[in-house]
Amino acid sequence: MTSTRIFLPGSVIGLMGGGQLGRMFAIAARRMGYRIHTFSPAEDTPTGQLADREVSARYDDAEAVRDFARGIDVLTFEFENIPTQTIEWAGEFCEVRPSAGVLHVCQHRLREKQFLSLGGFPIGNFTLVTSLEDLAKSEKVIGIPSILKTAAFGYDGKGQRKIELRDDLAAAWAPFEGSAAVLEQFIRFEKEISVIVARGVDGRMVAYPVCENAHRNHILDVTTVPAAIPPEVASEARALAAGIAEKLELVGLLAVEMFLLPGGKLLVNELAPRPHNSGHFSFDASVTSQFEQQLRAVCGLPLGSTESLRASAMVNLLGDLWAHGEPDWVAALALPDVKLHLYGKSDPRPGRKMGHLVAFGSASEEAAHRALAARAALLKSATPVVAKRKPAPKPPR
């Protein structure tokens, strides 16, 4: 039975993972009077820079995990690829939300697809592939073109390959040799959308407006809210996301990525049981951000309003923007209705998410135009990068 215990402000929230999602969660939690402890293998992480305590240890270090869990009240996550054993060690000493079972489903593409299929949720055709022989047989069933994806630990397009009619199957399979993969039907979609839904300990759920997403090189580039789709499709998408959260018995936040096909049909693509890149708009544009909503859900508090204050758009800022020097922050912020979020990462590698911009407008299209204009302004007069001093260590608490 799911615990309904409530954790009030002043409690200590443990967070597995140290990235930007945890950073924004920590901002929301601190504002509401909570303490934050973070656990990840890295040091001086985006989350750790704002946490009361940052523990740097491997996820398979049982002693470190247990020691961390003894010092917190409830554990939650900023990414789902945490070993099940790690979660079980932590669960000996603290509440864990969402459960290990939810993460077990969502961290493995095959388990996720099987869960959705058995639950009667609409998805594209797929099959397990464990060898080149499997791939040769499967492509005849799934069809060409198709998408070959690693079964575990794939994100932002990593660990996947599109297979075309003339491709050499042996070459396509080579990077996957020795691991399990999933061959998926290639979906010719009209739009990519996502819905973020929260579910509390009492089973109550709320869903955010549907996000419309555009990707570049498999990484989310622009999100506009609300999506430019018919109201009945938006309603169906939100109901679909809520149905999945209910089936998972989720306590926390769930992002459901979907494809909108011509004719209005929806297919579920992927699940993420945590805050999601497409939900960053909510930090500035919603009554309750996705990060505060995650906090409310895992602490057993009433869920907040998901109403949007204004139409908005979010654009990602990747490390590529630093290729010719420091981006021109002054030029971007001189534009009206633009908000800047940087994640505290010191190494702007190409393709690495360094931050994002959110812009507002009378409609989502206008907001997207402003967000893109602000990003373009960053490159107009880039200045040489100045080496930054390493931050001083935090005093012990």
ZAROPA-10212 format. One line per 4 residues: for each residue x, y, z of C-alpha. Coordinates in nm, 4 decimals. Layout:
REM ZAROPA-10212
X Y Z  ...
***
This chain:
REM ZAROPA-10212
0.0000 0.0000 0.0000  0.1272 0.3479 -0.0876  0.2213 0.5598 0.2144  0.0238 0.8818 0.2569
0.2687 1.0400 0.5010  0.2987 1.4193 0.4691  0.6321 1.6028 0.4861  0.5935 1.9666 0.5884
0.8294 2.2597 0.5241  1.1474 2.2116 0.7250  1.1764 1.8479 0.6147  1.4849 1.7273 0.4297
1.4311 1.6236 0.0688  1.6875 1.3915 -0.0873  1.7471 1.4119 -0.4606  1.9176 1.1457 -0.6698
2.1005 1.3216 -0.9516  2.2779 1.6539 -0.9722  2.1718 1.8164 -1.3007  1.9673 2.1188 -1.3978
1.6335 1.9556 -1.3201  1.7494 1.9058 -0.9628  1.8777 2.2630 -0.9536  1.5373 2.4071 -1.0412
1.3698 2.1643 -0.8006  1.6035 2.2885 -0.5267  1.5096 2.6507 -0.6006  1.1395 2.5654 -0.5626
1.1996 2.3612 -0.2471  1.4142 2.6246 -0.0783  1.1501 2.8890 -0.1498  0.8977 2.6738 0.0364
1.1235 2.6169 0.3371  1.2630 2.2700 0.2671  1.6220 2.1478 0.3013  1.7833 1.9760 0.0025
2.0469 1.7005 0.0001  2.1718 1.5732 -0.3350  2.3511 1.2503 -0.4287  2.5425 1.1884 -0.7518
2.8870 1.0694 -0.8650  2.9947 1.4245 -0.9598  3.1076 1.7266 -0.7577  2.9997 2.0913 -0.7789
2.6915 1.9888 -0.9730  2.4151 2.2277 -1.0822  2.2023 2.0868 -0.7977  2.4885 2.0713 -0.5502
2.5568 2.4427 -0.5921  2.2188 2.5132 -0.4288  2.1864 2.2139 -0.1949  2.2400 2.2144 0.1798
2.4473 1.8998 0.1392  2.6082 1.7490 -0.1709  2.7196 1.3862 -0.1518  2.9527 1.2701 -0.4290
2.9604 0.8906 -0.4499  2.8796 0.6081 -0.6884  2.5238 0.4813 -0.7057  2.6511 0.1307 -0.6299
2.8216 0.2425 -0.3064  2.5825 0.0832 -0.0570  2.7390 0.2443 0.2496  2.7266 0.5937 0.0977
2.3670 0.5506 -0.0210  2.2489 0.4271 0.3177  2.4319 0.7076 0.4998  2.2704 0.9599 0.2651
1.9228 0.8113 0.3198  1.9582 0.8269 0.6989  1.9823 1.2035 0.6769  1.6693 1.2709 0.4689
1.2947 1.2349 0.5077  1.1841 1.1575 0.1518  1.3810 1.0703 -0.1625  1.2925 1.1754 -0.5143
1.4736 1.1880 -0.8491  1.5832 1.4265 -1.1227  1.6525 1.1409 -1.3663  1.5274 0.7844 -1.3825
1.8398 0.5821 -1.4578  1.9126 0.4896 -1.0982  1.9890 0.1208 -1.0223  1.7010 -0.0555 -0.8505
1.9378 -0.1781 -0.5799  2.0300 0.1824 -0.4976  1.6652 0.2723 -0.4465  1.6102 -0.0320 -0.2264
1.9068 0.0637 -0.0049  1.7669 0.4134 0.0352  1.4163 0.2797 0.1017  1.5422 0.1109 0.4194
1.5663 0.4522 0.5856  1.3368 0.6980 0.4074  1.0236 0.7355 0.1975  1.0862 0.6957 -0.1781
0.8617 0.8795 -0.4279  0.8071 0.7822 -0.7043  0.8535 0.4164 -0.6220  1.1308 0.1897 -0.7444
0.8673 0.0112 -0.9528  0.7873 0.3265 -1.1505  1.1551 0.3912 -1.2241  1.2080 0.0245 -1.3149
0.9462 0.0567 -1.5913  1.0530 0.3953 -1.7235  1.4302 0.3457 -1.7255  1.4143 0.0601 -1.9758
1.2616 0.1147 -2.3202  1.1391 -0.2431 -2.3658  0.9739 -0.2587 -2.0228  0.8166 0.0799 -2.0913
0.6798 -0.0302 -2.4287  0.5465 -0.3544 -2.2816  0.3809 -0.1666 -1.9942  0.2088 0.0714 -2.2352
0.1039 -0.2075 -2.4710  -0.0400 -0.4264 -2.1953  -0.2184 -0.1225 -2.0512  -0.3948 -0.0619 -2.3804
-0.2255 0.2735 -2.4461  -0.1657 0.3662 -2.8129  0.1954 0.3092 -2.9258  0.3752 0.2246 -3.2469
0.4831 -0.1276 -3.3359  0.8022 -0.2500 -3.1680  1.0031 -0.5644 -3.1043  1.3029 -0.6757 -2.8974
1.6315 -0.7216 -3.0860  1.9316 -0.8989 -2.9321  2.1333 -0.9980 -3.2376  2.1946 -0.9212 -3.6026
1.9756 -1.2189 -3.6902  1.6949 -1.0717 -3.4792  1.7329 -0.7402 -3.6569  1.7097 -0.9017 -4.0013
1.3888 -1.0798 -3.9019  1.2396 -0.7856 -3.7154  1.2840 -0.5304 -3.9929  1.0635 -0.7469 -4.2139
0.7889 -0.7261 -3.9499  0.8295 -0.3635 -3.8370  0.9097 -0.2317 -4.1830  1.1545 0.0175 -4.3291
1.2322 0.2871 -4.2328  1.2490 0.2031 -3.8631  1.4333 0.3215 -3.5509  1.6772 0.1017 -3.3601
1.7185 0.2142 -2.9995  1.9156 0.0848 -2.7057  1.6824 -0.0708 -2.4487  1.8367 0.1190 -2.1579
2.0055 0.4510 -2.0781  1.9191 0.6368 -2.3968  1.8280 1.0075 -2.4016  1.8514 1.3099 -2.6315
1.8883 1.0821 -2.9324  2.1838 0.8930 -2.7860  2.1801 0.5190 -2.8463  1.9525 0.5212 -3.1493
1.9780 0.4915 -3.5255  1.7331 0.5277 -3.8087  1.7440 0.2331 -4.0501  1.6750 0.3145 -4.4139
1.6010 0.0791 -4.7022  1.9572 0.0655 -4.8340  2.1380 0.0525 -4.5002  2.3815 -0.2268 -4.4204
2.2133 -0.4059 -4.1279  2.5469 -0.5388 -3.9989  2.6842 -0.1843 -3.9785  2.3622 -0.0593 -3.8182
2.3766 -0.3318 -3.5532  2.7497 -0.2991 -3.4726  2.7123 -0.0234 -3.2057  2.4433 -0.2321 -3.0308
2.6379 -0.5595 -3.0297  2.6270 -0.7293 -2.6901  2.3251 -0.5364 -2.5640  1.9484 -0.5472 -2.5974
1.7759 -0.3046 -2.8326  1.4254 -0.2196 -2.9449  1.3289 -0.1817 -3.3099  1.0438 0.0661 -3.3428
0.8147 0.1604 -3.6252  0.9161 0.4917 -3.7844  0.6263 0.7281 -3.7159  0.5404 0.9926 -3.9755
0.3935 1.2438 -3.7353  0.2434 1.5873 -3.7760  0.3636 1.7264 -3.4429  0.5564 1.6176 -3.1358
0.3788 1.7081 -2.8133  0.4149 1.6357 -2.4445  0.1988 1.6470 -2.1356  0.3239 1.6779 -1.7800
0.0952 1.5346 -1.5158  0.1313 1.5235 -1.1371  -0.0258 1.2666 -0.9050  -0.0367 1.3026 -0.5276
-0.0402 1.0472 -0.2476  -0.4205 1.0718 -0.2406  -0.4494 0.9858 -0.6107  -0.5501 1.3373 -0.7149
-0.4037 1.4442 -1.0485  -0.3458 1.7663 -1.2376  -0.2106 1.8121 -1.5913  -0.0354 2.1058 -1.7540
-0.1360 2.2515 -2.0905  -0.0094 2.0486 -2.3860  0.3404 2.1456 -2.5019  0.4374 2.1527 -2.8703
0.7997 2.0509 -2.9198  1.0489 2.0918 -3.2022  1.3760 1.8982 -3.1943  1.7100 1.9577 -3.3604
1.9636 1.6729 -3.3802  1.7383 1.4699 -3.1464  1.7622 1.7376 -2.8728  1.4647 1.9516 -2.7761
1.5114 2.2931 -2.9353  1.1860 2.4886 -2.8914  0.8737 2.4309 -2.6813  0.5611 2.6439 -2.7276
0.2673 2.6486 -2.4878  -0.0155 2.5987 -2.5478  0.0318 2.3671 -2.8434  -0.1401 2.4694 -3.1659
-0.3742 2.1709 -3.1735  -0.7542 2.1299 -3.1633  -0.9067 2.1490 -2.8120  -1.0418 1.7942 -2.8361
-0.6933 1.6590 -2.9155  -0.5452 1.8531 -2.6230  -0.8106 1.7097 -2.3930  -0.7404 1.3575 -2.5167
-0.3642 1.4024 -2.4682  -0.4089 1.5177 -2.1094  -0.6471 1.2302 -2.0344  -0.4011 0.9839 -2.1867
-0.1168 1.1127 -1.9679  -0.3376 1.0941 -1.6580  -0.4359 0.7370 -1.7438  -0.0713 0.6331 -1.7641
0.0109 0.8005 -1.4314  -0.2840 0.6209 -1.2711  -0.1768 0.2841 -1.4148  0.1767 0.3362 -1.2810
0.0361 0.4311 -0.9378  0.2705 0.7266 -0.9594  0.3411 0.9622 -0.6720  0.5272 1.2521 -0.8269
0.5567 1.3929 -1.1769  0.5314 1.2230 -1.5160  0.6110 1.3627 -1.8600  0.4480 1.1792 -2.1495
0.5920 1.2437 -2.4955  0.3507 1.1785 -2.7816  0.3278 1.1913 -3.1580  0.0268 1.3608 -3.3171
-0.0524 1.1891 -3.6461  -0.2471 1.3346 -3.9381  -0.6161 1.2983 -3.8582  -0.5701 1.3659 -3.4864
-0.4543 1.0218 -3.3680  -0.2101 1.0151 -3.0758  0.0706 0.7663 -3.0118  0.2751 0.7569 -2.6914
0.6493 0.7784 -2.7522  0.8315 0.7916 -2.4174  0.7776 0.8421 -2.0437  0.9860 1.0334 -1.7901
0.8856 1.0080 -1.4195  1.0368 1.3461 -1.3269  1.0411 1.7083 -1.4442  1.0968 1.7387 -1.8171
1.2791 1.9785 -2.0465  0.9521 2.0682 -2.2195  0.8081 2.1776 -1.8830  1.0680 2.4469 -1.8156
0.8208 2.7121 -1.9322  0.6227 2.6484 -1.6140  0.8957 2.7955 -1.3915  0.8006 3.1415 -1.5196
0.4661 3.0999 -1.6932  0.2530 2.8853 -1.4595  0.0847 2.9432 -1.1270  0.2708 2.6331 -1.0044
0.5920 2.5263 -1.1772  0.6574 2.1603 -1.2572  0.9327 2.1677 -0.9925  0.7085 2.2976 -0.7154
0.4488 2.0456 -0.8302  0.6976 1.7598 -0.7942  0.7779 1.8846 -0.4437  0.4110 1.9086 -0.3495
0.3389 1.5600 -0.4814  0.6273 1.3777 -0.3117  0.5698 1.5620 0.0164  0.1994 1.4778 0.0249
0.0861 1.8406 -0.0037  -0.2148 1.9534 -0.2080  -0.1269 1.9909 -0.5757  -0.1117 2.3432 -0.7167
-0.2854 2.5078 -1.0094  -0.1405 2.4315 -1.3536  -0.2965 2.7416 -1.5088  -0.0717 2.9329 -1.7476
-0.0370 3.3044 -1.6737  0.0576 3.3847 -2.0350  0.1360 3.2067 -2.3587  0.5056 3.1175 -2.3559
0.7920 2.9533 -2.5399  1.1191 2.7984 -2.4255  1.4396 2.7610 -2.6267  1.7356 2.5534 -2.5129
2.0826 2.7041 -2.4915  2.3443 2.4458 -2.5899  2.7194 2.4636 -2.5490  2.7534 2.5406 -2.9193
2.6593 2.9027 -2.8399  2.9970 2.9466 -2.6680  3.1976 2.8376 -2.9756  3.3180 3.1935 -3.0505
3.3169 3.3382 -2.7022  3.0815 3.4291 -2.4203  2.7246 3.4834 -2.5484  2.5969 3.8398 -2.5388
2.3638 3.8173 -2.2401  2.3007 4.1917 -2.2400  2.1688 4.1854 -2.5974  1.9328 3.8960 -2.5264
1.7997 4.0411 -2.2024  1.7412 4.3787 -2.3659  1.4451 4.2197 -2.5430  1.1121 4.2512 -2.3613
0.9403 3.9561 -2.1942  1.2476 3.7299 -2.1864  1.3743 3.5293 -1.8867  1.7191 3.3658 -1.8659
1.8054 3.0439 -1.6826  2.1655 2.9197 -1.6668  2.2530 2.5905 -1.5022  2.5914 2.6610 -1.3449
2.7869 2.4333 -1.5791  3.1444 2.5423 -1.6449  3.2200 2.3366 -1.9569  3.0094 2.4456 -2.2594
3.0553 2.1396 -2.4793  2.8688 2.1200 -2.8123  2.5252 1.9662 -2.7595  2.5375 2.0113 -2.3811
2.2371 2.1852 -2.2240  2.3762 2.4941 -2.0549  2.0545 2.6855 -1.9956  1.7336 2.8071 -2.1548
1.5356 3.1194 -2.2358  1.1632 3.1665 -2.1789  0.9680 3.4373 -2.3594  0.6048 3.5453 -2.3378
0.3488 3.6699 -2.5872  -0.0198 3.7173 -2.6530  -0.0083 3.3782 -2.8295  0.2414 3.0926 -2.8347
0.3586 3.1801 -3.1864  0.4497 3.5327 -3.0782  0.6275 3.3957 -2.7701  0.8298 3.1554 -2.9864
0.9345 3.4396 -3.2161  1.0591 3.6412 -2.9169  1.2454 3.3452 -2.7656  1.4213 3.2689 -3.0937
1.5082 3.6371 -3.1416  1.6595 3.6476 -2.7931  1.8718 3.3408 -2.8655  1.9871 3.4881 -3.1951
2.0890 3.8074 -3.0116  2.3282 3.6027 -2.7967  2.5535 3.5558 -3.0990  2.5611 3.9109 -3.2324
2.8668 4.0241 -3.0401  3.0120 3.7338 -2.8479  3.2948 3.8338 -2.6157  3.6044 3.6281 -2.5318
3.5506 3.3719 -2.2601  3.7131 3.4719 -1.9320  3.8348 3.1899 -1.7110  3.6116 3.1623 -1.4084
3.7459 3.1007 -1.0602  3.6490 2.7725 -0.9016  3.3882 2.8423 -0.6329  3.5026 2.8155 -0.2742
3.3893 2.5011 -0.0912  3.0772 2.5295 0.1185  3.1286 2.5529 0.4957  3.0158 2.2418 0.6848
2.6635 2.2492 0.8223
***
